[in-house]
Amino acid sequence: MSIKSVMRDDLLASLRIPRSRWEWVPQNAGGFRSIRDAYAAQGETELAALQARMLPVNDCVGDDVIQLAPFDPKTLGGIA
């Protein structure tokens, strides 16, 4: 284990990046894996939680000021 990989892992952990997305920073030329799987994991763990925390604003305001589409990993954020 080199100091470079330890520092990289510490930085990614401090940014709350899920371990499945750590593979986006390859240690070698073949380090990239399925971006679709990483995107799905990120959506299930982070995006869905953020959406759930934002929707109660509608109750406070009394109107639907925040409207969020459900997370769909098949769309890859609308770019696929």
Buried (B, 14 or more C-beta within 10 A) or exposed (E): EEEEEEEBBEEBEEEEBBEBBBBEBEEEEEEEEEEEEBBBBBBEEBBBEEBEEEEEEEEEEEEEEEEEEEBEBEEEEEEE
